[in-house]
Amino acid sequence: MLFDSHAHIDDNRYSRDRDLVLEHARDNGVKYILNPGADLNSSIAAVNLAEKYDMIYAAVGVHPHDAKNMDENTLAILKSLTNRNKVVAIGEIGLDFYRDLSPRQEQEKWFKKQIELAQEVKLPIIIHSRDAHGKVFDILKEYNAGDMGCVMHCYSSSVELAREYIKMGVYISLAGPITFKNAARAYDLAKEIPLEWLLIETDAPYLTPEPHRGKRNEPAYVRYVAEQVARAKGISLQEVSEQSTENAKKLFNIS
């Protein structure tokens, strides 16, 4: 049983064959998929998909790329969406100082406001962090993110920082790059992160793992991530699958 803890199944690249993609996921042992929002429209789409398909759960939030388009009305709509039954988190939210598609001041402002929304509605948060690791860590520490529930989506920083997050009570999620031939850092992360603090994901349709790299990603391929984690730790695929699923269910309060 596998839990793809981060997949954008609302993406238009699935518009023609979404049912087949979900069937393929089931056939490969995937029981749960968490679909995060990246902006207001995708958040609404994620909620609608979660209500249509039993295996999908939703998170709502605005990605740092779109922070420049946020306002208080957007925040109010996100809050209203959290009343829907299968919304289990706020995300993906955070900072992206690599592409800088929104001014950094705006990114930080709306990152904090969405964390405060999560605190208000008592939901965990899903974090995007790229080239902003120190700032993200300081903000999450300021808000005691581990107490509210938090996962670092597609974690790409150091083992040392991962250990500090774990001390804070924050989960680490690994994705397709762990399967890449030059992914020594990701492999070391899989080896060193305690299994009870680890989630797995695809970030579909992005970051397709080997042996399908270069093609559209899909939730079924989370199995390749789990297999690589199992290799790194020298344990069984079943153990990785079961524990990472239980971790995600605990974080997102899914029974």
N, C-alpha and C positions, 0 to 999 in steps of 0.2 A: 504494500500500500504506500503510495507516494503522494506528497503534497507539493505542488508547484506554487511556491509562496509569492511569486511575482510574475505575472504574464498579462500582457496587454491584448487579451483575446477580443477586445472591442475594436481593435485596429482594422482598418478597411482592407488590409491584405487577407483577412479571413472572411470577407463579405460573401464570397462565392461558395465557400466550402466549410463554414464554421462547424456545422453539425458533424461532418466527416472528421475534422480536426479533433473535436471532442471525443468522438467515437474511438479514434486512434489513441488518444490519451487513456481512455478507459481500458483499451486492449493492452496497454503497456503498464497497467497497474496504478495509474493516477486516479485518485479518488477525490481530491480537492484541488481547486485552482483559486488563487487570490488575484483578482483583477483590480489593480490600482488605477486611480484617475491621474491624468497629467495636466488637465485643465478642466474647466467647468463642463464642457460638452462631453469629454471622455468620462468624467465622473458620473454624469447622468447615464451615459451608455453602459458603464460598468454596473450600475445599480439595476438597470433594466435587464441586463444579461443575467445577473445573479438571481433575479426573480423568475427568469425563464428557465434556467438550468439548475438542477439540484446541486451539481458539483462545483458551481461557481459562487464565490463570495466576493464582495466589493469593498474597496477603500475609496474614499473621496478626498481630493486635494488638488492643489495646483503646484506643478513642477516649477523649479526656479527659473527655467527658460521663459515661463509665462508670467512671472511675478509682476512684470511691467504692466500687465493687463488687469491686475487684481484691484478690487476696491471693496468697500464695506458691504456692498450689495452682493458681491461674489461670495464673501465670507458668510453672509446670512443664508444664501442659497445652499452652500455646503453644509451649514448647520442643519437646515431643514432636511437635507438628504440623509443625515445621520439617524433620522427617525425611522427610516426604512429598515425592515427586519434583518436583511442580510448584509448591512454595512457594518464591518467589523474593525475598521481602522481609518485613520486619517493619513493620506499619502497618495502619490509619493511627494514628499516635501523636502526642502533642504537648500543647499547652496551649490552652484556650479560656476567656479571661477576659471574653468577651462575655456568654455565657449562664450561666456559673458553675454548671453542673449538678452539679459535684463541687467540694469544697473545694480551693482553690488549692494548699494544701500537699500534698494527696493527688495532685492532678494532676502536680505537679512530681516527687514521689516515684516514681510509677509510670512517668512519662515517662522518667526516668533509668534505672530498672530495665529497661525495655524496650529502651533504647539499649544497655545492658550485655548484655542477651540477644542483641541483634543482633551485637554485637562477638564474643560467645562462639561463635555459630553461623555467623559470617562471612557475614551477609546485609546488604544495604542497608536503609535506613529511609525511610518515607514520612511526611511531617510535616504535621500539621494545626496551623495557627497563626491564632488570631483574637483581636485586641485584646491580644496578648501577644508582640508582635514582638521587643521588646528582650530579654525573658527567654528566649524560644526561641533567639534568635541567640546569646546568651551560653552557653546550655547546649550548643548544637551546636558552638560554638567550643571549649568545654571538652573535648568528646569527640572533637575532630578529625573531625567528621562527613563531611567531604569525602573523607577517606581510606577510610572504610568504605563510601561510596556513600550518597547522600542526595538526595531531591527535595522541594521545597516544593510541596505539593499545593495547587492552586487559589490560587496566590499573589495576594495582594491588598494588599501594602504598596508601598513606594516603589521607584522605579528605583534610587535611591542604595543602598538596602539590598540590592536584588537584585544590584547590582554587588559588594557586599561578600560576599554568599553565593557568587557565582561565583569570587571570589578564593580562597574557602575550598574550592572544588571541588564546590559544591552545585548541582544542577540546579533550574531554575525551570519549573513547569508552569502552563499557562494553560487556562482552561475557558470555558464558555458566556458568562459576563459580558462577554467581549471583544467580543461581537456586539451588546451592548445600546447603545441610542442615547446614553445618558449615560455611557458607559464610557471616558471620555477617558484615565484613568489606565491601564486595562488595554491600551488601544490603544498608548499610549506605551511600555508595557512590551514589547509585541510588537515595536515598532519598534526599541527600544534593546537588548534582550537578544540577545547573539550566538546565531545559530541552533544552533551546536554545544552550547549549554547549555540548550536549550529542549525541553520535553515538552509534549504536548497531551493533553487529557482531556475527559470529559463530566461526571464526578461524577454520572452517571445513578443514580437517577431524578431528581436535583435539578438546578437551574441550567440549565434548558433554553434553548438559544440561540435567537435569532431565525432563521427566521421561525416557530418552533414554541413560542415562549415562552408559558407558562401551561398547557402540556400536559406529560405525562410525558416525561422525557428518555430517550434510549436511545443506545447506542454508535454507531449509524449517524450520529448528529448531530455526531460529532467532526469530520466533514468541514467543517462550518460554522466551527468553530474554526480549522482549518487554512487555510481560505479567507481568513479575516479576518487571520490572521498574514501570509499571502502579500500581502494588500493593504497592510498596514502596512509591510512590508519592501520592497515593490515587486519581488517575485520570483514565481516560478511556484508553483502549488499542488503540483506534482510535487516541487519542490525541498524545500518545507516537509514534505511527507509523508515523503519518503525520509529526510531528515536527522533529523526528530523520531523516526521509527521506529528508526533506527540508534542514536540516543541512548538510547532506552528499552531496546533490546536489550542495549546495552553496560552500562547501569546494572543491569539485572536479570539479566545473564549468560544471555541467551537466544540460542541459536545459530540 
